[in-house]
Amino acid sequence: MTESAEYTPPEVWTWNKESGGRFAKINRPIAGPTHDKDLQVGKHPLQLYSLATPNGIKVTVMLEELLAAGHSGAEYDAWLINIQDGDQFGSGFVSANPNSKIPALVDHSGPKPVRVFESGAILLYLAEKFGAFLPTDHTRGECLSWLFWQMGATPYLGGGFGHFYAYAPTKIEYAIDRFAMEVKRQLDVLDRRLGESEYLAGKDFTIADMAVWPWYGGLTKGKLYDTSSVFLQIHEYKNLIRWTKLIDERPAVKRGQIVNAAWGDAQLPERHDAKDFEGKAL
């Protein structure tokens, strides 16, 4: 690994150049829309605006699991938000999520539309709305703890390790080592928990698993950040691997992870009906 040239921060930071890296063109230090564009609205009460990143997959897995469990009110339209093209800065999307991040959900089932943004908030909202995948017994606290663990821990995986290992324009040894160490610690936290419990909250599959699996399951399967699964020695985490495979075999998970996918072997950029999965390699 190579070190970048020594950098001395100025007294006041100013935005005068692209930051570099894969997402340089869409990074900016201000909020709000860059252009006018209304969001499309389909036939179902639940309208999802997303992309099949780990955060987006959390919600589409939840919706497909709800439908598989017989909750017909969870039917939804899923619209593609291409973050590389800046769709998240359109006026309609910013109205649904002022933070301009996917996913965003708009629930039209009541007298007034309800917007919900942040993937963890959407999982909790849907779980409470349908009374599913959120325990009502003593394991409820465990479920919520792991849900919020993911929301707090994953920025070190994605924005920290993933950025400096795979996306940054220069390889910085200190940054990669710092975040690799933290991710290894997180993997050990998960592996130890899954050594004593079938799922994160206990014996049942919950929104905690749905939140953690797209990120740490994806890492386990080698789907994130180039050769990171080798670099991080993922094969050492046997319990995490067992849990990843267990969830990977769920039919609703297989469907959910291709919704709003615009790359890969199985693509479903938009989803409006269960028939949209016909002919797809799941």
Residue frames relative to the residue before (quaternion, step in Angstrom):
aa qw qx qy qz dx dy dz
M 1.0000 0.0000 0.0000 0.0000 0.00 0.00 0.00
T 0.2916 -0.7660 0.5512 0.1564 3.54 -1.06 0.76
E 0.3917 -0.7002 0.5478 0.2373 3.53 -1.12 0.70
S 0.4289 -0.6660 0.5355 0.2928 3.58 -1.09 0.65
A 0.6454 -0.5013 0.3916 0.4229 3.55 -1.28 0.29
E 0.5964 -0.5844 0.4072 0.3702 3.55 -1.10 0.69
Y 0.1661 -0.8007 0.5741 0.0413 3.54 -0.93 0.97
T 0.1370 -0.7680 0.6218 0.0694 3.56 -0.89 0.95
P 0.3657 -0.7528 0.4962 0.2312 3.62 -0.43 1.14
P 0.4571 -0.6576 0.5141 0.3071 3.60 -1.04 0.70
E 0.6706 -0.4896 0.3585 0.4267 3.56 -1.24 0.22
V 0.7818 0.0974 -0.0341 0.6150 3.57 1.06 -0.80
W 0.3587 -0.7433 0.5252 0.2074 3.57 -0.76 1.06
T 0.0421 -0.7768 0.6277 0.0275 3.58 -1.07 0.76
W 0.4181 -0.6922 0.5372 0.2397 3.53 -1.18 0.70
N 0.1882 0.8143 -0.5257 0.1589 3.59 -0.09 1.24
K 0.7863 0.1508 -0.1250 0.5860 3.57 1.26 0.19
E 0.6019 -0.5351 0.4325 0.4055 3.55 -1.26 0.35
S 0.5147 -0.6754 0.4417 0.2895 3.54 -1.07 0.77
G 0.4754 -0.6675 0.4445 0.3617 3.58 1.22 -0.34
G 0.6528 0.5092 -0.3764 0.4157 3.54 -1.28 0.28
R 0.7675 -0.4255 0.2577 0.4042 3.50 -1.40 0.20
F 0.7900 0.3260 -0.1562 0.4952 3.59 0.95 -0.84
A 0.2543 0.8199 -0.4876 0.1594 3.57 1.24 0.36
K 0.6947 0.5159 -0.2974 0.4034 3.61 0.86 -0.87
I 0.7427 0.3800 -0.2326 0.4999 3.59 1.16 -0.39
N 0.5596 0.5852 -0.4012 0.4282 3.59 1.25 0.09
R 0.1422 0.7764 -0.6005 0.1279 3.56 -0.91 0.92
P 0.4725 -0.7215 0.4365 0.2563 3.60 -1.05 0.63
I 0.6623 0.4571 -0.3065 0.5084 3.60 1.23 0.36
A 0.3942 -0.7061 0.5401 0.2330 3.55 -1.25 0.48
G 0.5826 0.6139 -0.4197 0.3281 3.55 -1.31 -0.16
P 0.6254 -0.5726 0.3859 0.3635 3.58 -1.26 0.33
T 0.3205 -0.7237 0.5764 0.2032 3.53 -1.27 0.52
H 0.7978 0.0639 -0.0211 0.5991 3.57 1.24 -0.36
D 0.5062 -0.6335 0.4941 0.3135 3.55 -1.27 0.39
K 0.2616 0.7344 -0.5974 0.1882 3.56 -0.84 1.01
D 0.3196 -0.7575 0.5422 0.1737 3.55 -0.64 1.15
L 0.4562 -0.6504 0.5288 0.2986 3.54 -1.21 0.52
Q 0.4477 -0.6620 0.5279 0.2875 3.54 -1.09 0.71
V 0.1492 -0.7735 0.6113 0.0753 3.54 -1.16 0.67
G 0.2557 -0.7969 0.5361 0.1102 3.55 -0.75 1.11
K 0.7588 -0.4322 0.2861 0.3946 3.53 -1.32 -0.33
H 0.6725 0.5114 -0.2982 0.4441 3.61 1.17 -0.40
P 0.6145 -0.5623 0.3939 0.3885 3.61 -1.15 0.45
L 0.7376 0.3779 -0.2208 0.5142 3.59 1.03 -0.76
Q 0.0581 -0.7906 0.6093 -0.0149 3.54 -0.71 1.15
L 0.0988 -0.8080 0.5809 0.0067 3.55 -0.64 1.20
Y 0.1106 -0.7692 0.6286 0.0327 3.55 -0.97 0.95
S 0.2464 0.8118 -0.4563 0.2686 3.53 -0.17 1.29
L 0.2335 -0.7064 0.6452 0.1739 3.50 -1.43 -0.22
A 0.5144 -0.6905 0.4241 0.2806 3.59 -1.04 0.79
T 0.2231 0.7035 -0.6191 0.2685 3.51 0.59 1.24
P 0.7098 -0.4212 0.2955 0.4810 3.64 -1.14 0.07
N 0.6650 0.4946 -0.3230 0.4570 3.61 0.92 -0.77
G 0.6583 0.4940 -0.3122 0.4744 3.58 1.02 -0.72
I 0.6393 0.5492 -0.3229 0.4306 3.58 0.98 -0.84
K 0.5472 0.6122 -0.4041 0.4031 3.60 1.04 -0.62
V 0.7410 0.4414 -0.2335 0.4489 3.56 0.77 -1.08
T 0.6734 0.4767 -0.3206 0.4654 3.61 0.89 -0.77
V 0.5890 0.5296 -0.3690 0.4862 3.60 1.12 -0.54
M 0.6462 0.5206 -0.3221 0.4556 3.59 0.91 -0.87
L 0.6798 0.4887 -0.2979 0.4585 3.58 0.84 -0.92
E 0.6683 0.4797 -0.3071 0.4786 3.59 0.95 -0.80
E 0.6270 0.5187 -0.3371 0.4735 3.61 1.05 -0.66
L 0.6330 0.5247 -0.3311 0.4630 3.59 0.99 -0.76
L 0.6610 0.4939 -0.3034 0.4766 3.58 0.94 -0.86
A 0.6491 0.5170 -0.3134 0.4618 3.59 0.99 -0.82
A 0.6841 0.4725 -0.2741 0.4834 3.57 1.16 -0.62
G 0.6264 -0.5953 0.3131 0.3940 3.57 1.29 0.15
H 0.4950 0.6418 -0.4405 0.3860 3.60 1.23 0.27
S 0.1959 -0.8345 0.5056 0.0977 3.57 0.17 1.31
G 0.6006 0.5810 -0.3575 0.4171 3.59 1.16 -0.48
A 0.6032 0.5656 -0.3526 0.4381 3.56 1.29 -0.12
E 0.3500 0.7209 -0.5235 0.2895 3.60 1.19 0.24
Y 0.0294 -0.8375 0.5418 -0.0648 3.53 -0.90 0.90
D 0.3049 -0.6684 0.6340 0.2417 3.50 -1.38 0.27
A 0.1253 -0.7868 0.6018 0.0550 3.57 -0.89 0.94
W 0.1241 -0.8035 0.5820 0.0142 3.54 -0.65 1.20
L 0.4690 -0.6996 0.4755 0.2540 3.54 -0.99 0.91
I 0.0787 -0.7431 0.6635 0.0371 3.54 -1.01 0.95
N 0.1662 -0.8109 0.5573 0.0659 3.55 -0.28 1.26
I 0.2680 -0.8128 0.4960 0.1465 3.57 -0.19 1.27
Q 0.5937 0.5607 -0.3799 0.4345 3.61 1.12 -0.43
D 0.6956 0.4404 -0.2592 0.5050 3.56 1.19 -0.57
G 0.5268 -0.6636 0.3977 0.3521 3.59 1.25 -0.04
D 0.2760 0.7876 -0.5136 0.1996 3.61 1.17 0.41
Q 0.6276 0.5753 -0.3323 0.4058 3.58 1.11 -0.65
F 0.6701 0.4738 -0.2953 0.4891 3.56 1.28 -0.17
G 0.4124 0.6873 -0.4824 0.3532 3.57 1.25 0.28
S 0.6294 -0.5857 0.3543 0.3678 3.58 -1.05 0.72
G 0.6510 0.5260 -0.3209 0.4433 3.58 0.99 -0.78
F 0.6817 0.4724 -0.2996 0.4716 3.56 0.92 -0.85
V 0.6316 0.5247 -0.3413 0.4574 3.59 0.98 -0.74
S 0.6106 0.5337 -0.3512 0.4680 3.60 1.12 -0.57
A 0.6801 0.4635 -0.2817 0.4932 3.58 1.11 -0.68
N 0.7892 0.0143 0.0014 0.6140 3.57 1.13 -0.66
P 0.2800 -0.7959 0.5116 0.1621 3.61 -0.23 1.20
N 0.6204 0.5408 -0.3387 0.4560 3.58 1.27 -0.22
S 0.3428 -0.7932 0.4522 0.2211 3.61 1.33 -0.02
K 0.5337 0.5719 -0.4421 0.4388 3.57 0.93 0.93
I 0.3885 -0.6823 0.5524 0.2802 3.55 -1.10 0.63
P 0.6438 -0.1640 -0.7397 -0.1074 1.55 -2.26 1.15
A 0.1640 -0.7374 0.6372 0.1528 3.54 -1.36 0.19
L 0.1598 -0.7834 0.5981 0.0541 3.54 -0.99 0.91
V 0.0742 -0.7561 0.6474 0.0612 3.56 -1.10 0.77
D 0.1900 -0.7904 0.5789 0.0629 3.55 -0.68 1.19
H 0.1390 -0.8191 0.5560 0.0256 3.55 -0.53 1.26
S 0.4245 0.7481 -0.4389 0.2598 3.60 1.24 0.20
G 0.7103 0.4350 -0.2601 0.4884 3.61 1.19 -0.37
P 0.7451 -0.3963 0.2738 0.4613 3.58 -1.25 -0.13
K 0.7747 0.1461 -0.0970 0.6076 3.58 1.18 -0.55
P 0.5408 -0.6157 0.4478 0.3577 3.63 -0.99 0.72
V 0.1903 -0.7586 0.6155 0.0971 3.54 -1.11 0.80
R 0.2071 -0.7683 0.5928 0.1243 3.57 -0.75 1.02
V 0.0297 -0.7665 0.6415 0.0108 3.56 -1.12 0.77
F 0.0345 0.7921 -0.6083 0.0377 3.57 -0.77 1.01
E 0.6494 0.3912 -0.4482 0.4736 3.51 -1.37 0.61
S 0.4875 -0.7243 0.4097 0.2641 3.55 -0.58 1.22
G 0.6483 0.5127 -0.3273 0.4580 3.60 0.98 -0.76
A 0.6370 0.5213 -0.3202 0.4690 3.57 1.03 -0.79
I 0.6432 0.5158 -0.3240 0.4640 3.59 1.01 -0.79
L 0.6376 0.5184 -0.3333 0.4622 3.60 0.94 -0.82
L 0.6809 0.4800 -0.2897 0.4712 3.58 0.88 -0.92
Y 0.6288 0.5422 -0.3287 0.4502 3.59 0.98 -0.84
L 0.6993 0.4617 -0.2696 0.4745 3.58 0.85 -0.97
A 0.6284 0.5394 -0.3375 0.4475 3.59 1.00 -0.78
E 0.6930 0.4525 -0.2737 0.4900 3.56 0.96 -0.85
K 0.6250 0.5569 -0.3385 0.4298 3.59 1.02 -0.75
F 0.7979 0.2869 -0.1317 0.5136 3.58 0.94 -0.92
G 0.4068 -0.7331 0.4648 0.2847 3.58 1.22 -0.06
A 0.5905 0.5738 -0.3483 0.4481 3.56 0.96 0.83
F 0.8515 0.1864 -0.1574 0.4641 3.53 -1.28 0.67
L 0.6554 0.3772 -0.3280 0.5662 3.56 1.22 0.55
P 0.3887 -0.7643 0.4575 0.2353 3.60 -0.32 1.20
T 0.2738 -0.7392 0.5917 0.1689 3.53 -1.24 0.58
D 0.6140 0.5377 -0.3507 0.4593 3.59 1.27 -0.02
H 0.8099 -0.2952 0.1968 0.4671 3.57 -1.24 -0.39
T 0.6370 0.5434 -0.3382 0.4296 3.63 1.21 -0.32
R 0.4004 0.7247 -0.4767 0.2955 3.60 1.26 0.00
G 0.6632 0.5120 -0.3064 0.4519 3.57 0.91 -0.88
E 0.6287 0.5290 -0.3276 0.4664 3.57 1.05 -0.76
C 0.6426 0.5296 -0.3115 0.4577 3.55 0.99 -0.91
L 0.6972 0.4635 -0.2812 0.4692 3.58 0.80 -0.97
S 0.6143 0.5561 -0.3509 0.4362 3.58 1.05 -0.70
W 0.6997 0.4464 -0.2734 0.4862 3.59 0.90 -0.88
L 0.5810 0.5588 -0.3757 0.4571 3.60 1.11 -0.58
F 0.7402 0.3946 -0.2347 0.4913 3.57 0.80 -0.96
W 0.5184 0.5905 -0.4191 0.4550 3.58 1.21 -0.30
Q 0.6649 0.5035 -0.3098 0.4565 3.57 0.89 -0.90
M 0.6615 0.5157 -0.3205 0.4401 3.57 0.88 -0.89
G 0.7231 0.4303 -0.2512 0.4784 3.57 1.04 -0.71
A 0.7072 0.4960 -0.2618 0.4306 3.57 1.04 -0.78
T 0.6673 0.5803 -0.3139 0.3456 3.56 0.87 -0.95
P 0.5575 0.5848 -0.4277 0.4054 3.68 0.97 -0.43
Y 0.6236 0.5193 -0.3491 0.4686 3.60 1.11 -0.51
L 0.6437 0.4981 -0.3121 0.4901 3.58 1.18 -0.58
G 0.7774 0.3667 -0.1904 0.4742 3.58 0.69 -1.08
G 0.7774 0.3513 -0.1841 0.4882 3.55 0.52 -1.19
G 0.6929 0.4423 -0.2692 0.5018 3.56 1.22 -0.46
F 0.8029 0.2904 -0.1602 0.4953 3.56 0.09 -1.29
G 0.6887 0.5037 -0.3033 0.4242 3.59 0.72 -1.05
H 0.6561 0.5176 -0.3207 0.4458 3.56 0.93 -0.86
F 0.7582 0.4051 -0.2344 0.4540 3.57 0.66 -1.06
Y 0.6619 0.5005 -0.3138 0.4614 3.60 1.12 -0.58
A 0.8340 0.2560 -0.0899 0.4805 3.59 0.85 -0.95
Y 0.8172 0.3433 -0.1348 0.4430 3.60 0.92 -0.84
A 0.5749 0.6131 -0.3968 0.3690 3.61 1.03 -0.60
P 0.5404 -0.6533 0.4172 0.3272 3.62 -0.96 0.75
T 0.7686 0.1725 -0.1347 0.6012 3.60 1.21 -0.36
K 0.4279 -0.6861 0.5270 0.2618 3.56 -1.14 0.67
I 0.0876 -0.7959 0.5990 0.0043 3.56 -0.63 1.15
E 0.4115 -0.7566 0.4510 0.2340 3.56 -0.36 1.25
Y 0.6510 0.5245 -0.3310 0.4375 3.58 0.84 -0.91
A 0.6844 0.4925 -0.2931 0.4508 3.60 0.83 -0.99
I 0.6692 0.4918 -0.3044 0.4666 3.60 0.89 -0.90
D 0.6624 0.4977 -0.3101 0.4662 3.59 0.90 -0.85
R 0.6454 0.5401 -0.3218 0.4338 3.58 0.92 -0.89
F 0.7563 0.3836 -0.2207 0.4818 3.57 0.79 -0.99
A 0.5712 0.5597 -0.3891 0.4573 3.62 1.12 -0.47
M 0.6347 0.5295 -0.3241 0.4602 3.58 0.98 -0.82
E 0.6795 0.4831 -0.2951 0.4667 3.58 0.91 -0.87
V 0.6537 0.5008 -0.3204 0.4682 3.60 0.95 -0.80
K 0.6178 0.5262 -0.3433 0.4728 3.59 1.02 -0.73
R 0.6347 0.5174 -0.3290 0.4704 3.59 1.00 -0.75
Q 0.6521 0.5121 -0.3108 0.4647 3.59 0.96 -0.87
L 0.6379 0.5256 -0.3235 0.4606 3.57 0.97 -0.84
D 0.6516 0.5036 -0.3089 0.4758 3.56 1.05 -0.76
V 0.5939 0.5532 -0.3551 0.4638 3.58 1.07 -0.71
L 0.6877 0.4750 -0.2762 0.4746 3.58 0.86 -0.98
D 0.6641 0.5209 -0.3126 0.4358 3.56 0.87 -0.94
R 0.6544 0.5028 -0.3157 0.4683 3.58 0.98 -0.79
R 0.6507 0.5032 -0.3219 0.4687 3.59 0.95 -0.82
L 0.7199 0.4459 -0.2536 0.4675 3.59 0.87 -0.92
G 0.5503 0.5755 -0.3966 0.4568 3.56 1.30 0.01
E 0.7480 0.3523 -0.1998 0.5257 3.57 1.26 -0.36
S 0.7759 0.2380 -0.1225 0.5713 3.59 1.26 -0.14
E 0.5336 -0.6407 0.4421 0.3306 3.60 -0.97 0.81
Y 0.7702 0.0911 -0.0398 0.6300 3.54 1.00 -0.92
L 0.7199 -0.4785 0.2735 0.4218 3.58 -1.19 0.26
A 0.7528 0.3754 -0.2163 0.4954 3.59 0.96 -0.80
G 0.7550 -0.2773 0.2087 0.5564 3.57 1.23 -0.28
K 0.8104 -0.2664 0.1972 0.4832 3.56 -0.99 -0.83
D 0.7169 0.4427 -0.2456 0.4792 3.59 1.22 -0.34
F 0.5023 -0.6218 0.5269 0.2889 3.52 -1.26 0.65
T 0.0178 0.8272 -0.5569 0.0729 3.60 -0.66 1.09
I 0.7162 -0.4165 0.3290 0.4532 3.54 -1.34 -0.08
A 0.5394 0.5996 -0.4152 0.4209 3.60 1.17 -0.32
D 0.6652 0.4832 -0.2943 0.4873 3.58 0.97 -0.87
M 0.6413 0.5343 -0.3260 0.4439 3.57 0.99 -0.81
A 0.6663 0.5014 -0.3012 0.4625 3.57 1.08 -0.70
V 0.7384 0.4428 -0.2305 0.4533 3.57 0.89 -0.96
W 0.6333 0.6051 -0.3353 0.3469 3.59 0.93 -0.91
P 0.6681 0.5018 -0.3567 0.4178 3.69 0.72 -0.81
W 0.6957 0.4542 -0.2732 0.4848 3.57 1.06 -0.67
Y 0.8051 0.3018 -0.1598 0.4850 3.56 0.46 -1.19
G 0.5905 0.5187 -0.3638 0.4999 3.58 1.20 -0.39
G 0.6359 0.5244 -0.3207 0.4667 3.57 1.03 -0.81
L 0.6377 0.5123 -0.3150 0.4814 3.55 1.04 -0.80
T 0.6449 0.5369 -0.3101 0.4469 3.57 0.98 -0.88
K 0.7211 0.4366 -0.2394 0.4818 3.58 1.02 -0.82
G 0.5194 -0.6668 0.4017 0.3524 3.60 1.25 0.02
K 0.4700 0.7019 -0.4226 0.3284 3.58 1.20 0.47
L 0.7167 0.4121 -0.2478 0.5051 3.58 1.24 -0.16
Y 0.8946 0.0815 -0.0366 0.4379 3.52 -1.19 0.75
D 0.7172 -0.4979 0.2759 0.4020 3.53 0.52 1.28
T 0.8118 -0.2330 0.1968 0.4980 3.61 -0.75 -1.06
S 0.2390 0.8291 -0.4839 0.1458 3.58 1.18 0.50
S 0.6060 0.5671 -0.3745 0.4135 3.61 1.05 -0.61
V 0.6432 0.4769 -0.3122 0.5112 3.59 1.16 -0.59
F 0.6444 0.5457 -0.3103 0.4367 3.55 0.91 -0.97
L 0.7533 0.3802 -0.1896 0.5020 3.58 0.99 -0.88
Q 0.3690 -0.7610 0.4618 0.2674 3.60 1.33 0.04
I 0.0072 0.8552 -0.5163 0.0453 3.54 0.84 1.07
H 0.5760 0.6206 -0.3769 0.3756 3.60 1.08 -0.63
E 0.5775 0.6048 -0.3742 0.4009 3.61 1.20 -0.35
Y 0.7054 0.4774 -0.2561 0.4571 3.59 1.13 -0.59
K 0.1515 -0.8615 0.4812 0.0583 3.55 0.45 1.29
N 0.6770 0.4901 -0.3047 0.4567 3.59 0.91 -0.83
L 0.6263 0.5240 -0.3235 0.4780 3.56 1.08 -0.71
I 0.6374 0.5161 -0.3197 0.4744 3.58 1.01 -0.78
R 0.6323 0.5335 -0.3269 0.4569 3.60 0.97 -0.84
W 0.6853 0.4849 -0.2726 0.4699 3.57 0.89 -0.99
T 0.6218 0.5463 -0.3354 0.4499 3.59 0.99 -0.80
K 0.6836 0.4780 -0.2831 0.4733 3.58 0.88 -0.94
L 0.6183 0.5580 -0.3416 0.4356 3.58 1.01 -0.79
I 0.7055 0.4392 -0.2629 0.4902 3.58 0.86 -0.92
D 0.6073 0.5938 -0.3406 0.4032 3.56 1.04 -0.78
E 0.6895 0.4958 -0.2727 0.4521 3.60 1.13 -0.62
R 0.5040 0.6457 -0.4398 0.3683 3.61 1.18 -0.10
P 0.5016 -0.6856 0.4310 0.3041 3.64 -0.71 1.01
A 0.6608 0.5039 -0.3190 0.4558 3.60 0.94 -0.82
V 0.6196 0.5294 -0.3380 0.4707 3.59 1.10 -0.65
K 0.6262 0.5373 -0.3335 0.4560 3.57 1.00 -0.81
R 0.6732 0.4704 -0.2967 0.4874 3.58 1.00 -0.79
G 0.6851 0.5352 -0.2965 0.3954 3.55 0.78 -1.03
Q 0.7017 0.5021 -0.2953 0.4103 3.56 0.94 -0.80
I 0.6813 0.4504 -0.3216 0.4792 3.63 1.20 -0.08
V 0.4926 0.6498 -0.4424 0.3734 3.61 1.25 -0.15
N 0.8263 0.1082 -0.1564 0.5301 3.55 -0.92 1.05
A 0.4276 0.6608 -0.4921 0.3720 3.58 1.16 0.58
A 0.0925 -0.7980 0.5952 0.0168 3.55 -0.81 1.05
W 0.7053 0.3309 -0.2467 0.5764 3.57 1.22 0.49
G 0.6838 0.5017 -0.3460 0.4012 3.58 -1.27 0.18
D 0.7184 -0.4582 0.3215 0.4131 3.54 -1.36 0.01
A 0.7706 0.2348 -0.1283 0.5784 3.59 1.02 -0.79
Q 0.0272 0.8193 -0.5675 0.0764 3.56 -0.41 1.25
L 0.0731 0.7579 -0.6460 0.0530 3.55 -1.03 0.86
P 0.1873 -0.8445 0.4901 0.1081 3.58 0.39 1.23
E 0.7809 0.0882 -0.0611 0.6154 3.58 1.11 -0.71
R 0.1188 -0.7729 0.6203 0.0620 3.54 -1.17 0.64
H 0.0141 0.8195 -0.5708 0.0488 3.57 -0.74 1.09
D 0.7923 0.0791 -0.0127 0.6049 3.56 1.26 -0.36
A 0.6305 -0.5468 0.3912 0.3879 3.57 -1.18 0.52
K 0.5959 0.5875 -0.3587 0.4136 3.57 1.14 -0.57
D 0.5397 0.6422 -0.3985 0.3708 3.59 1.19 -0.41
F 0.6413 0.5339 -0.3254 0.4448 3.60 1.20 -0.43
E 0.4852 0.6822 -0.4390 0.3264 3.60 1.20 -0.30
G 0.8174 0.2232 -0.1967 0.4933 3.53 -0.92 1.00
K 0.5595 0.5965 -0.3962 0.4173 3.58 1.26 0.01
A 0.4261 -0.6841 0.5314 0.2609 3.56 -1.07 0.76
L 0.0704 -0.8254 0.5601 -0.0058 3.57 -0.26 1.30
